[in-house]
Amino acid sequence: DDGLDEAEVNGNWTPQEKALHEARLKAKAKRRLRRSSSRNSTSESVSESGETPGGDPHAAKGKVHNNDRKSRTGKGRGLPKKGGAGGKGVWGAPGMVYEAEEPDVRDPNYDEAAQGDTVYETVVPEVEEKELEKMVNPIVLEYFEHGDTKEVEVLLKELNLGQHKYEFTSVAVSLSLEGKASHRELTSRLLSDLSGKMLTQGEMAHAFDKMLKELPDLILDTPEAPQMLGQFIARGIADHVLPMNFLESYKGKVDCEHARVALDRAAVLLSMKKGMIGLDNVWGVGGGLRPVKHLVKKMNLLLKEYLISGDVSEAEHCLRDLEVPHFHHELVYEAIVMVLESNGDTASHMMMKLLQSFWKTGLITVDQMNRGFQRVYDELHEICLDVPHAHPIMEAFVDLCYQESVITKQLRDACPFRGRKRFVSEGDGGLIKN
């Protein structure tokens, strides 16, 4: 250093010596700064009055207590924070038990599949009132074919009808009014089975109240709608589908004439001698459930009325009401037998005209027509015992039907012809020559 001072005085420093001298001066200044900062931190830990901040006021002045949290040096004591239980990336103090934490959905590492069994529920939106009729109509029409009320119940449970659930009753009854008597019987059974399960008495009453108000519109398609709706109401009360006081709630409150007719019809049916027991057959018995003797009697009556009136349309209407398309061969059989037992050609031409009309409209199929004629062919020899001239009458009627395209050529050729028989001579003992 003495050599450097002399060089400085003489001004003979080289650049390297000058840079070394400046570096030494900077290092010396840093050491002085560190010493002064450590002294200041020590002095700041003690107040001007010699008391420790937050310490005991009765303690000796200028004394630093061991429980002081502040570091007595500028860099601290170097001990671990919280006994090793704190800080970043540590597991906590030994023996610490952590409680189970609920998974947070907002956690980026949240895994829904790892949270246990997940239950999924199908939410069916509620059917709107405008779409309800479109969705219910196929169910009701299909029910008219199979007649299974349980299947209808299952299909309705899959639909969320919501507040418009009562509309199903009005849709089903409206479709049955346009159909057959068997459809109305099926509808009454359906309402009886759904009552208490899918529909309450209040919802049923609401639906029939709506239909009573809509009778002016229903009459346009079904003129007999008031009488039929009255029968539905009577059957509903008998089956406990509607409340017992349903009719009493309308006394003196009905202004529509058609609604009065429906309510009066229901009141008359309920006041009959048999009462509610007789309402089980308010729609009659379905064609397939009727006894064969009853159907034969109805067909004979139909043919006799036709021979008197000659009204083909009325005969067709009566045959359709019987609802026995599988038994139409009986009508063909009875018509031919009436022709064989009649006198003159009037009955023959009228029956041919009736069969021709049924054939053209498709009411009687090819199979039913053939079965009816074939039955007569098979029993012709027995019919001849009561009607000796049955063979020539039958041949003439078969030819007439073939000419008018009622039967086929094969059916005409299948008709049994009675050949002419003559005796050889009186002395042959009555032998017949072939």
Secondary structure, 3 states (H helix, E strand, C coil): CHHHHHHHHHCCCCHHHHHHHHHHHHHHHHHHHHHHHHHHHHHHCCCCCCCCCCCCCCCCCCCCCCCCCCCCCCCCCCCCHHHHCCCCCCCCCCCCCCCCCCCCCCCCCCCHHHHCCCCCCCCCCCCCHHHHHHHHHHHHHHHHHHCCHHHHHHHHHHCCCHHHCCHHHHHHHHHHHCCCHHHHHHHHHHHHHHECCCECHHHHHHHHHHHHHCHHHHHHHCCCHHHHHHHHHHHHHHCCCCCCCCCHHHCCCCCCHHHHHHHHHHHHHHCCCCHHHHHHHCCCCCHHHCCHHHHHHHHHHHHHHHHHHCCHHHHHHHHHHHCCHHHHHHHHHHHHHHHHHCCCCHHHHHHHHHHHHHHHHCCCCHHHHHHHHHHHHHHHHHHHHHCCCHHHHHHHHHHHHHHCCCCCHHHHHCCCCCCCCEECCHHHCCCEEC
